[in-house]
Amino acid sequence: MAHGYHQAEHLVKESFGNIYLKHHAPGLDPLFPDLSTQLFVPPSHLSRTQAASAATAAEDMFGAGAGRGQPLNNGQSGRGIQQLLYNFQQPHGSHQHGGPAQHHQQGVQPDPNAHNGGNPNLSHPQNYSALSNANPYNPVPMQNGHNTTPSGGQGAVMSEHWTKQLRLYKESERANIAMTDQNQPHYYARLKAAENKGIGLPAQASTPGQATSADGEDMRRPMAMEKVSKRQDWHNLDLSGQGLRNLSPSLFKYEFLRELYIASNKLTRLSPAIGRLRQLTHLDASHNEISELPPELGMCTYLRTLLVFNNRLRTLPYELGSLHLLEMLGVEGNMHFAPELRQEIVEKGTKSLITYLREHSPVPDPPPMREMHTIQEDVSANLERIKVLTWNVLCDKYATTQTYGYTPTAALDWEYRKDCIFQELRFRDADFVCLQEISTESFKEDFSPELAKHDYKGVQWPKTRAKTMSEKDALAVDGCAVFYKNSKFILLDKQVIEFASIAINRPDMKNQHDVFNRVMPKDNIAVICFFESRLTGARIILVNVHLTWDSALADVKAIQTGILMEHVTKLAEKYARWPAVKDKKLVTFSASRATDDESEAPPAIEPAPSQSYSTNTEIPLIVCGDFNSTEDSSVYELMSYGRVPPDHLELNNYQYGSFTRDGIEHPFSLRDAYQPLKGTPSQLPFTNYTPNFADVIDYLFYSTNTLEVVELMGPPDSEYLKRVPSFPNYHFPADHIQLMGDFVIKARKDPKKVVEPDFGSNDRGR
């Protein structure tokens, strides 16, 4: 490595504009015994450390010793895989981790990169493969040498989009001639050299394709969150003009790549692993021998330019319909390309074709059902079991094509999604169902009537903003809902926690600027319910919460959680003194409720007397919902460990009364129910899944002194996810997945009775 570093340092001193590190590694690829590696960097910004990093990148991909050798002169190079390193950026300040930007907010702005619906004027081909026998496109040359007519040779006026495509096609031809006939590979590396000189901007944790509004707000799409602080100074790779027949699997580990050039090679296929490069915005695979594109390419939803000029393509996979940001699909020169598809691009452009592929794609086969995983075996049958499900179901008004441009319109339709949600809830048959993003209208018109058929009753509160609206407008505001099995549980109490109003009325917070500027504008809520079991008389506190989505407000999420747990603590003290229920008469409603045929039925079980509790921590407690916080957050720390210190990184720059003076804490012994699955093949990879964010931000916490987890719902099928770039889709109706745990209420130890000793009778004289 030291030799490679000194070699790179020597190259910095050279006067020519481009720096190449060349290394011959015979035997690395049996197809190309004289394999060379090229790293390109702008010399004016290559420091000693950065030069070493460049050599290390070569070693990473091509083995030890790569990047060591002599400068490339006169543009000559050995044949084989060569890589380009550019887009250099100067060191910057410490990287800050933002929370996941939960994507739902009011005032959705149109996404200029998104598009709506399908094209009703375009007929739906029954089978693209049948087009392979169609007459090949027979172009009519124009004076400028470009082919301009659609399939069939009929004259047509060129659209602006097709004119641009023909210009790119000519540029691609010139690049191909330079690399093949003139033996000048890495054409695009040389082309980019000048424009990459002087790059010194700080590296940003931005995501390609991220749409933002004028004030910088995320356009209801979760923002990317860096998991590590490692800097990434290059995002582009040029392997063009190398005569490659295959791409090294090592290439696909560079998942940060934004631009990839593999043009002018001898590739006959693209590996399905291309789907791992999900940050790509530009892919040029022109002038190869590729006969089909892999469906996995649809995973690269940030692609804006996809050039496959002069290949052997006949059709396109429907999965490319996910490429909703694609602006240019270059297909000119594929002589047997499906005429219908080509004509669509010629006349209406790339976006119209992508919309067509997305809207007319057949519904894929469903994945296997998510399995339940046993955590505890040999659980006593005498212990009461409760099953809890939590799910952010994606409010109807948020499921728009502007936000979810990669999802077919039919899969976004509320009637379709609603049926999928109901089907899942019926199948899981949980005792408690905690839902987030349920509007008051949906609660009344959809969920309550449907779930009542299956023994559920429910409560719901909308977010605080509903109080400021007319009654009609307030119906559309989403909030949190809790449903419970009426035949098993009695609802003793219900409370709503409005974080903003509580914060501004606290004596220690109400005069502080951070409360007014950061906490008060967010109208998130939590719902707290207090239940009693008809069977055993055991009581349960169930909390359903939805914290703010904004990744820049990690402190606000911590304050909201602190306020929540503070009120849970106070309510639990009240509930510990709650009187026994005297009348447990059960009134049930049959499945014919919709016809007003209500009947009173006798309880299936003999109600047990109410249990009593001496302290607030003795009552079983479950806190679940959409926390919009990852495991490295103060929110998770507070819930799992019971305390967050005042000098926590997410709090120490703000003033929130006693919370930032003394810290935040609660008395409960809570644990993440999914902790047992971590580090196993059944670990959840995410609970929120979108193109630029996939992580666990929903949780199911339980009190370990009173409850024990028995079973957990596992993750979605991993094979299915390899071709699914994001949710929602036909099989997952929301961008969050549901969590479900089966718990048992631990047996309570009876207080020991004091037994007076028996010293015998005093009438010994008898």
C-alpha positions in Angstrom: 0.0 0.0 0.0 2.9 2.4 0.8 4.3 1.8 -2.7 0.9 2.6 -4.2 0.7 5.8 -2.1 4.1 7.1 -3.2 3.3 6.3 -6.8 0.1 8.3 -6.5 1.9 11.2 -4.9 4.5 11.2 -7.7 1.7 11.4 -10.2 0.2 14.5 -8.6 3.3 16.4 -9.5 2.9 15.6 -13.2 1.8 18.5 -15.3 -0.8 16.9 -17.6 -4.5 17.4 -16.8 -5.5 13.8 -16.1 -3.9 11.3 -13.8 -4.0 7.6 -14.5 -2.8 4.9 -12.2 -2.1 1.8 -14.3 -1.5 -1.7 -13.1 -1.1 -4.9 -15.1 -2.5 -7.9 -13.2 -2.2 -11.0 -15.4 -4.6 -13.8 -14.5 -7.1 -11.7 -12.7 -9.6 -12.3 -15.5 -9.1 -15.3 -17.7 -10.8 -13.5 -20.6 -8.4 -10.6 -20.4 -4.9 -11.7 -19.3 -3.5 -8.2 -19.8 -5.9 -6.6 -17.3 -5.4 -2.9 -16.5 -7.0 -0.7 -13.9 -7.4 3.1 -14.4 -8.3 5.5 -11.7 -8.9 9.1 -12.8 -8.9 12.0 -10.5 -8.6 15.8 -10.9 -5.0 16.5 -9.8 -5.6 19.9 -8.3 -7.5 18.3 -5.4 -5.7 15.0 -4.9 -4.2 15.1 -1.4 -1.8 12.5 0.0 -4.6 10.8 1.8 -6.9 11.0 -1.1 -4.3 9.5 -3.4 -4.0 6.6 -1.0 -7.8 6.3 -1.0 -7.7 6.1 -4.8 -5.2 3.2 -4.8 -7.2 1.5 -2.0 -10.4 1.7 -4.2 -8.5 -0.1 -7.0 -7.2 -2.8 -4.5 -10.8 -3.2 -3.3 -12.2 -4.0 -6.7 -9.3 -5.7 -8.4 -7.1 -7.1 -5.7 -3.9 -6.2 -3.9 -1.4 -4.2 -5.9 -4.0 -2.5 -8.1 -3.2 1.2 -8.7 0.5 0.7 -8.6 2.4 1.4 -11.8 3.4 4.0 -14.3 1.4 7.0 -15.7 -0.5 6.3 -18.8 1.0 8.3 -21.7 -0.5 9.2 -25.1 -3.9 7.6 -24.2 -2.5 4.1 -24.6 -3.9 1.4 -22.3 -3.9 -2.4 -21.9 -7.3 -4.0 -22.8 -9.5 -5.1 -19.9 -11.5 -3.7 -17.0 -10.6 -0.1 -16.2 -12.3 2.2 -13.7 -12.8 5.9 -13.4 -12.6 7.9 -10.2 -13.8 11.4 -10.2 -16.2 13.8 -8.7 -13.8 14.6 -6.0 -15.1 16.6 -3.0 -13.1 18.3 -0.3 -13.3 17.2 3.4 -16.0 18.8 5.3 -17.3 19.0 8.9 -18.5 16.2 10.9 -21.4 14.3 9.3 -24.7 14.6 11.0 -27.2 11.8 11.1 -30.7 12.9 10.4 -33.7 10.8 11.4 -35.8 9.2 8.8 -38.0 11.8 7.3 -41.4 10.4 7.6 -43.1 11.5 4.4 -46.5 12.6 5.3 -47.4 16.2 5.6 -49.9 18.7 4.5 -49.6 20.9 1.4 -48.2 18.3 -1.0 -46.5 20.0 -3.9 -46.5 18.4 -7.4 -43.4 16.5 -8.2 -42.0 17.9 -11.5 -40.3 14.6 -12.1 -43.4 12.5 -11.5 -46.2 11.8 -13.9 -49.7 10.6 -13.6 -51.6 7.6 -14.8 -51.3 5.7 -18.0 -51.9 6.6 -21.6 -55.4 5.6 -22.6 -54.6 6.0 -26.3 -52.0 3.3 -26.2 -53.2 -0.2 -26.9 -52.0 -2.9 -24.5 -49.8 -5.5 -26.2 -50.8 -9.0 -25.2 -47.3 -10.4 -25.3 -44.2 -8.4 -26.0 -42.2 -11.5 -27.0 -44.5 -12.0 -30.0 -43.2 -8.7 -31.4 -39.9 -10.4 -32.2 -41.2 -11.5 -35.6 -42.5 -8.0 -36.5 -41.0 -6.3 -39.5 -37.8 -4.5 -38.5 -37.8 -0.7 -38.4 -37.0 0.6 -41.9 -35.8 4.2 -41.4 -35.9 6.9 -44.1 -32.7 9.0 -43.9 -33.0 12.7 -43.8 -30.6 15.3 -44.9 -28.8 15.4 -41.5 -28.3 11.7 -41.6 -30.6 10.9 -38.8 -33.5 8.4 -38.8 -36.7 10.1 -38.0 -39.7 8.0 -39.0 -41.6 5.6 -36.8 -41.9 1.9 -37.5 -43.4 1.2 -40.9 -41.5 4.0 -42.7 -44.3 6.5 -42.5 -43.3 10.1 -42.2 -43.7 11.9 -38.9 -42.8 15.2 -37.4 -39.9 14.8 -34.9 -40.8 15.6 -31.3 -38.3 17.6 -29.3 -37.6 14.5 -27.2 -36.8 12.4 -30.3 -34.6 15.1 -31.6 -32.6 15.0 -28.4 -32.4 11.3 -28.6 -30.9 11.4 -32.1 -28.4 14.0 -31.0 -27.3 11.7 -28.1 -27.2 8.8 -30.5 -24.7 10.6 -32.8 -22.6 11.6 -29.7 -22.6 7.9 -28.7 -21.5 6.9 -32.2 -18.6 9.3 -32.0 -17.6 8.0 -28.6 -17.7 4.4 -30.0 -15.5 5.3 -32.9 -13.0 6.9 -30.6 -12.8 3.9 -28.3 -12.9 1.1 -30.9 -11.3 2.5 -34.1 -8.9 5.0 -32.5 -8.1 2.8 -29.5 -9.0 5.5 -26.9 -11.0 3.8 -24.1 -12.5 5.7 -21.2 -14.0 8.2 -23.5 -16.4 9.5 -20.8 -13.6 9.7 -18.3 -11.7 12.1 -20.6 -14.9 13.9 -21.4 -15.6 14.5 -17.7 -12.1 15.5 -16.8 -12.6 19.2 -17.5 -15.9 19.6 -15.8 -14.7 17.8 -12.7 -11.7 20.1 -12.1 -12.1 22.3 -9.1 -14.7 20.2 -7.3 -14.4 21.1 -3.7 -17.9 21.2 -2.4 -18.8 19.4 0.8 -20.2 16.0 0.4 -23.9 16.0 0.9 -26.1 13.2 2.2 -28.5 13.9 -0.6 -30.3 11.3 -2.6 -30.6 11.4 -6.4 -34.1 12.1 -7.6 -35.1 13.6 -4.2 -37.8 16.2 -4.9 -38.0 19.1 -2.6 -40.3 22.1 -2.3 -39.2 25.7 -2.4 -38.5 25.8 1.3 -36.4 22.7 1.3 -39.1 20.4 2.7 -39.1 16.8 1.7 -41.9 16.2 -0.8 -43.5 13.5 1.3 -40.8 11.1 0.4 -38.6 9.8 3.3 -35.2 11.4 3.1 -32.0 9.2 2.9 -30.2 8.7 6.2 -26.5 7.9 6.2 -25.8 4.9 8.4 -22.1 5.6 8.7 -20.0 8.7 8.6 -17.5 7.3 6.0 -17.0 9.9 3.3 -17.6 9.0 -0.3 -15.8 11.2 -2.8 -16.5 9.5 -6.0 -19.7 8.4 -7.6 -18.8 7.7 -11.2 -17.2 4.8 -13.0 -16.1 4.4 -16.7 -15.5 0.9 -18.0 -16.2 1.8 -21.6 -14.2 0.6 -24.6 -12.6 -2.3 -22.9 -13.9 -5.2 -25.0 -15.5 -6.7 -21.9 -17.7 -9.7 -22.2 -18.7 -9.9 -18.6 -18.8 -7.5 -15.7 -17.0 -8.4 -12.5 -19.3 -9.2 -9.6 -17.1 -6.8 -7.5 -18.6 -3.9 -9.5 -22.0 -4.3 -7.9 -20.7 -3.8 -4.4 -20.2 -0.1 -5.2 -23.8 0.7 -4.3 -23.1 4.4 -4.1 -22.5 4.8 -7.8 -24.4 7.6 -9.5 -23.1 7.2 -13.1 -21.9 4.0 -14.8 -20.4 3.8 -18.3 -20.1 0.3 -19.8 -20.5 1.3 -23.5 -18.6 0.0 -26.5 -17.9 -3.5 -25.0 -19.0 -7.0 -26.0 -21.6 -7.5 -23.3 -24.4 -9.8 -24.2 -26.3 -9.4 -21.0 -26.6 -7.2 -17.9 -26.4 -9.1 -14.6 -29.5 -9.0 -12.4 -27.1 -7.6 -9.8 -27.4 -4.3 -11.5 -30.4 -3.8 -9.3 -28.1 -3.3 -6.4 -26.9 0.0 -7.8 -30.0 1.8 -6.6 -28.4 5.2 -6.6 -27.7 5.3 -10.3 -28.9 8.3 -12.2 -27.1 7.6 -15.5 -26.4 4.3 -17.1 -24.8 4.0 -20.6 -24.7 0.5 -22.0 -24.7 1.5 -25.7 -22.8 -0.3 -28.5 -22.9 -3.8 -26.9 -24.7 -7.0 -27.9 -27.3 -7.0 -25.2 -30.5 -8.8 -26.2 -32.6 -8.1 -23.1 -32.6 -6.0 -20.0 -33.0 -7.7 -16.6 -36.2 -6.9 -14.7 -34.0 -6.0 -11.7 -33.0 -2.8 -13.5 -36.4 -1.5 -12.3 -34.9 -1.3 -8.9 -32.8 1.7 -10.0 -35.7 4.1 -9.5 -33.4 7.2 -9.6 -32.3 6.6 -13.2 -32.8 9.7 -15.3 -30.8 8.6 -18.3 -30.7 5.0 -19.7 -28.8 4.7 -23.0 -28.8 1.3 -24.8 -28.1 2.5 -28.3 -27.0 -0.1 -30.9 -27.8 -3.3 -29.0 -30.0 -6.2 -29.9 -33.0 -5.3 -27.8 -36.5 -6.4 -29.0 -38.6 -5.4 -26.0 -38.5 -4.1 -22.5 -39.5 -5.7 -19.2 -42.6 -4.3 -17.5 -40.5 -3.7 -14.4 -38.9 -0.7 -16.0 -42.2 1.0 -15.2 -40.7 1.7 -11.8 -38.2 4.2 -13.4 -40.6 7.1 -12.8 -37.8 9.7 -13.0 -36.4 8.5 -16.3 -36.1 11.3 -18.8 -34.2 9.7 -21.6 -34.4 6.0 -22.7 -32.1 5.8 -25.7 -33.1 2.8 -27.9 -32.1 4.0 -31.4 -30.0 1.5 -33.3 -31.8 -1.6 -31.9 -33.0 -2.7 -35.3 -35.6 -5.3 -34.1 -37.0 -3.3 -31.3 -40.8 -3.6 -30.8 -42.4 -1.1 -33.2 -45.2 -0.2 -30.8 -42.7 0.7 -28.0 -40.4 2.6 -30.3 -43.3 4.6 -31.8 -44.4 5.6 -28.3 -41.0 7.0 -27.6 -40.8 8.8 -31.0 -44.2 10.4 -30.7 -44.7 10.9 -26.9 -41.3 10.5 -25.3 -39.7 8.3 -22.6 -42.1 9.3 -19.7 -45.1 8.2 -21.7 -43.5 4.8 -22.4 -42.5 4.3 -18.7 -46.0 5.2 -17.7 -47.4 2.7 -20.1 -45.1 -0.1 -18.8 -46.0 0.7 -15.2 -49.8 1.0 -15.7 -50.1 -2.1 -17.9 -47.8 -4.4 -16.0 -49.6 -7.6 -15.0 -50.1 -8.1 -11.3 -47.1 -10.3 -10.1 -47.5 -13.4 -8.1 -47.9 -12.7 -4.4 -45.0 -13.4 -2.0 -45.3 -16.1 0.7 -47.2 -15.0 3.7 -45.0 -13.5 6.5 -44.4 -16.3 9.0 -44.8 -16.2 12.7 -41.6 -17.0 14.6 -41.7 -18.8 18.0 -39.8 -17.0 20.7 -40.9 -18.9 23.8 -41.9 -22.6 23.8 -43.8 -24.6 26.4 -45.8 -21.6 27.5 -48.3 -22.5 30.2 -51.9 -22.8 29.0 -53.1 -21.2 32.2 -51.5 -17.8 31.2 -53.6 -15.3 29.3 -52.3 -14.5 25.7 -52.8 -11.3 23.9 -52.0 -10.5 20.3 -51.1 -7.0 19.3 -50.7 -5.6 15.7 -49.4 -2.1 14.8 -49.4 -0.6 11.3 -49.1 2.7 9.6 -51.6 2.0 6.8 -50.8 5.2 4.7 -53.7 7.7 4.6 -55.6 7.8 1.4 -54.8 11.5 0.7 -51.0 10.8 1.0 -51.0 7.9 -1.5 -50.5 10.0 -4.7 -48.7 9.4 -7.9 -46.6 12.5 -7.2 -45.2 10.9 -4.1 -45.3 7.2 -5.2 -44.5 7.6 -8.9 -43.1 4.0 -9.0 -46.4 2.4 -8.0 -49.1 1.5 -10.5 -52.2 3.7 -10.1 -54.4 0.7 -9.5 -52.3 -0.3 -6.5 -52.6 3.2 -5.1 -56.4 3.2 -5.4 -57.9 3.5 -1.9 -60.6 0.9 -2.6 -57.9 -1.6 -3.6 -55.6 -0.8 -0.7 -58.5 -0.8 1.8 -59.5 -4.3 0.7 -55.9 -5.5 1.1 -55.7 -4.0 4.6 -59.0 -5.6 5.7 -57.9 -8.9 4.3 -54.7 -8.8 6.3 -56.4 -7.7 9.6 -59.0 -10.6 9.2 -56.2 -13.1 8.6 -54.1 -12.0 11.6 -57.0 -11.8 13.9 -55.2 -9.8 16.6 -56.8 -8.9 19.9 -55.6 -5.3 19.6 -55.1 -3.4 16.4 -53.2 -0.1 16.5 -53.4 1.9 13.3 -51.7 5.1 12.3 -52.8 7.5 9.5 -56.4 6.7 9.9 -58.6 9.7 8.9 -61.8 10.3 10.9 -63.8 9.7 7.8 -62.1 6.3 7.1 -62.6 5.3 10.7 -66.3 6.0 10.6 -67.1 4.9 7.1 -64.7 2.1 6.4 -62.9 0.6 9.3 -65.5 0.6 12.1 -68.3 -1.0 10.0 -66.0 -3.6 8.5 -64.1 -4.6 11.7 -67.3 -4.7 13.7 -68.2 -7.8 11.7 -65.2 -9.4 13.3 -65.9 -8.5 16.9 -63.9 -5.3 17.0 -64.8 -2.0 18.6 -62.5 1.0 18.3 -61.6 4.6 19.2 -59.8 7.2 17.1 -58.5 10.8 17.4 -57.3 12.9 14.6 -54.2 15.1 14.7 -54.6 18.4 16.6 -55.0 20.5 13.4 -58.5 19.1 13.1 -59.7 21.4 15.9 -59.0 24.4 13.7 -61.0 23.2 10.7 -64.6 23.0 9.7 -66.3 19.7 10.5 -66.2 18.6 6.9 -62.5 19.3 6.4 -61.7 17.8 9.8 -63.0 14.4 8.6 -60.0 14.2 6.2 -57.3 14.7 8.9 -55.5 11.5 9.9 -54.8 10.3 13.3 -54.4 7.2 15.5 -57.0 4.4 16.0 -57.2 1.5 18.4 -59.5 -1.5 17.8 -60.0 -4.3 20.3 -61.9 -7.6 20.6 -65.1 -6.7 22.3 -65.8 -10.2 23.5 -62.5 -10.4 25.3 -61.8 -6.9 26.7 -63.6 -4.0 28.3 -62.4 -0.5 27.6 -62.1 1.3 30.9 -60.6 4.6 29.8 -59.2 6.4 26.7 -57.1 9.5 26.5 -55.5 11.5 23.7 -52.0 13.1 24.2 -51.5 16.2 22.1 -47.8 16.9 22.3 -47.8 20.5 21.1 -50.5 21.8 23.4 -49.0 20.0 26.4 -45.5 21.4 25.7 -46.6 25.0 25.4 -48.6 24.8 28.6 -45.8 23.3 30.7 -44.5 25.8 33.2 -40.9 25.0 32.4 -41.3 25.1 28.7 -44.0 27.6 27.8 -41.6 30.6 27.5 -38.8 28.9 25.6 -38.3 29.7 21.9 -37.4 26.1 20.9 -40.8 24.9 22.1 -42.7 27.5 19.9 -40.4 27.2 16.9 -39.9 23.4 16.8 -42.4 21.5 19.0 -45.6 23.6 18.6 -45.8 23.4 14.8 -46.0 19.6 14.9 -49.5 18.3 15.6 -48.7 14.7 16.3 -50.7 12.7 18.9 -50.8 9.5 20.8 -53.8 7.5 22.1 -53.8 5.7 25.5 -56.3 3.0 26.3 -56.9 1.1 29.5 -58.5 -2.3 29.2 -59.6 -5.2 31.4 -59.7 -8.8 30.4 -63.1 -10.4 30.7 -61.5 -13.7 31.2 -59.0 -13.1 33.9 -59.7 -9.6 35.1 -56.1 -8.6 34.2 -55.7 -5.0 33.1 -53.6 -3.6 30.3 -52.4 -0.2 29.2 -52.1 0.1 25.4 -50.4 3.1 23.8 -50.6 3.9 20.0 -48.3 6.8 18.9 -47.2 8.5 15.7 -44.3 10.9 16.1 -43.2 13.6 13.6 -41.6 12.5 10.4 -39.0 15.2 9.9 -35.4 14.0 10.1 -34.2 17.4 11.1 -36.4 17.3 14.3 -34.8 14.5 16.2 -35.0 16.7 19.3 -38.7 17.1 18.8 -39.2 13.4 18.6 -37.4 13.0 21.9 -39.5 15.7 23.5 -42.7 14.1 22.2 -41.7 10.7 23.6 -40.8 12.3 26.9 -44.2 13.9 27.1 -45.8 10.7 26.2 -44.1 8.6 28.8 -44.6 11.3 31.5 -48.3 11.0 30.9 -48.3 7.2 30.7 -46.6 7.3 34.1 -49.2 9.6 35.6 -52.1 7.7 34.1 -50.8 4.4 35.3 -50.7 5.7 38.9 -54.4 6.7 38.4 -55.2 3.3 36.9 -53.6 1.4 39.8 -56.3 2.9 42.0 -59.1 2.3 39.4 -62.1 0.6 41.1 -63.2 -2.9 40.2 -65.7 -3.4 37.4 -69.0 -4.6 38.8 -71.0 -5.2 35.7 -69.3 -7.1 33.0 -72.3 -7.9 30.9 -71.3 -8.5 27.3 -73.3 -7.1 24.5 -72.3 -8.6 21.1 -73.2 -7.6 17.6 -73.6 -10.3 14.9 -72.1 -10.1 11.4 -75.5 -8.9 10.3 -75.0 -5.5 12.0 -75.1 -3.7 8.7 -78.8 -4.7 8.4 -79.6 -3.3 11.9 -80.2 -6.8 13.2 -78.6 -6.4 16.6 -78.9 -9.1 19.2 -77.8 -9.4 22.7 -75.9 -12.7 23.4 -74.8 -14.2 26.7 -71.1 -14.0 27.4 -69.1 -17.0 26.3 -67.2 -17.0 29.5 -67.8 -16.3 33.1 -66.3 -12.9 33.8 -63.5 -13.0 36.4 -63.2 -10.3 39.1 -61.0 -7.3 38.4 -57.4 -7.6 39.4 -55.9 -5.0 41.7 -52.4 -3.3 41.4 -50.5 -1.5 44.0 -48.1 0.5 41.8 -48.1 1.9 38.3 -45.4 -0.4 37.0 -47.4 -3.5 37.9 -49.9 -3.0 35.2 -49.0 -4.7 31.9 -47.9 -2.0 29.4 -47.6 -2.0 25.6 -46.4 1.1 23.6 -46.4 0.7 19.9 -46.6 2.8 16.7 -44.7 4.7 14.1 -41.8 6.4 16.0 -40.0 7.6 12.8 -36.8 7.0 14.7 -34.0 4.5 14.2 -32.3 2.4 16.8 -29.4 4.9 17.2 -31.9 7.7 18.2 -32.7 9.3 21.6 -36.2 8.0 21.2 -35.2 4.4 21.1 -32.7 5.0 23.9 -35.4 6.5 26.1 -37.9 3.7 25.4 -35.4 0.9 25.8 -33.3 2.1 28.7 -35.6 4.5 30.5 -33.5 7.6 30.4 -31.9 10.1 28.0 -29.2 12.4 29.5 -29.5 16.2 29.1 -26.3 16.3 27.1 -27.4 13.8 24.5 -26.3 14.9 21.0 -29.9 15.3 19.8 -30.8 17.5 22.8 -27.8 19.5 23.9 -28.3 22.4 21.5 -31.9 23.2 22.6 -33.8 24.4 25.6 -36.8 22.3 26.7 -37.1 23.0 30.4 -36.5 20.1 32.8 -36.0 17.7 29.9 -32.8 19.4 28.8 -31.8 20.5 32.3 -32.2 17.1 34.1 -32.8 14.6 31.2 -35.8 12.6 30.3 -36.8 9.3 32.1 -39.6 7.0 32.9 -40.0 4.2 35.5 -41.1 1.3 33.2 -38.9 -1.7 32.2 -39.6 -1.7 28.4 -38.1 -3.8 25.7 -38.3 -3.9 21.9 -40.4 -7.0 21.2 -38.4 -7.7 18.0 -35.1 -7.8 19.9 -34.9 -11.6 19.9 -34.9 -11.7 16.1 -32.0 -9.3 15.7 -28.8 -10.9 14.3 -30.8 -13.8 12.9 -32.0 -14.5 9.4 -35.5 -13.5 10.5 -34.4 -10.0 11.6 -36.6 -7.2 10.1 -34.6 -5.4 7.4 -37.0 -2.5 7.6 -40.5 -1.4 8.6 -40.6 1.6 6.2 -39.5 0.8 2.6 -39.1 3.4 -0.1 -36.4 3.9 -2.8 -34.2 6.2 -0.7 -35.1 4.9 2.8 -35.4 1.4 4.2 -35.0 1.0 7.9 -36.8 0.0 11.1 -38.7 3.0 12.5 -41.9 1.3 13.9 -41.7 -0.5 17.2 -43.6 -2.7 19.6 -42.4 -2.1 23.2 -43.7 -4.1 26.2 -43.1 -4.2 29.9 -40.8 -7.1 30.7 -41.9 -7.4 34.4 -45.5 -8.1 33.4 -45.4 -9.5 29.9 -43.4 -12.1 27.9 -43.2 -12.3 24.1 -44.1 -15.7 22.7 -44.4 -15.2 18.9 -43.4 -12.5 16.4 -44.4 -11.8 12.7 -41.3 -12.2 10.6 -40.0 -10.1 7.6 -41.2 -10.1 4.0 -39.7 -12.8 1.7 -36.2 -11.8 0.8 -36.4 -13.2 -2.8 -39.6 -11.3 -3.4 -37.8 -8.0 -2.4 -35.1 -8.5 -5.0 -37.4 -7.1 -7.8 -39.5 -4.8 -5.6 -37.9 -1.3 -5.4 -40.3 0.0 -2.8 -43.8 -0.1 -1.2 -46.7 0.4 -1.7 -47.5 -2.1 -4.4 -50.1 -4.7 -5.2 -49.2 -6.9 -2.3 -48.1 -4.3 0.3 -50.8 -1.6 0.5 -48.7 0.9 2.6 -45.1 2.0 2.6 -44.9 0.6 6.1 -45.2 -3.0 7.1 -47.2 -4.2 10.1 -45.6 -5.6 13.3 -47.4 -8.2 15.4 -46.4 -9.9 18.6 -48.1 -12.6 20.7 -47.6 -12.0 24.4 -48.5 -13.8 27.7 -49.4 -12.0 30.9 -47.0 -13.3 33.5 -48.4 -15.0 36.6 -48.6 -12.7 39.5 -47.1 -13.7 42.8 -49.6 -13.6 45.6 -48.5 -11.6 48.6 -47.1 -13.9 51.4 -49.5 -14.3 54.3 -48.1 -13.9 57.7 -48.8 -17.1 59.7 -48.7 -16.8 63.5 -46.7 -19.6 65.1 -48.6 -22.2 67.0 -47.0 -22.7 70.4 -49.6 -25.3 71.6 -52.4 -25.1 74.1 -52.0 -23.3 77.4 -54.2 -25.8 79.3 -51.5 -28.3 79.9 -53.1 -29.4 83.1 -55.9 -31.1 81.4 
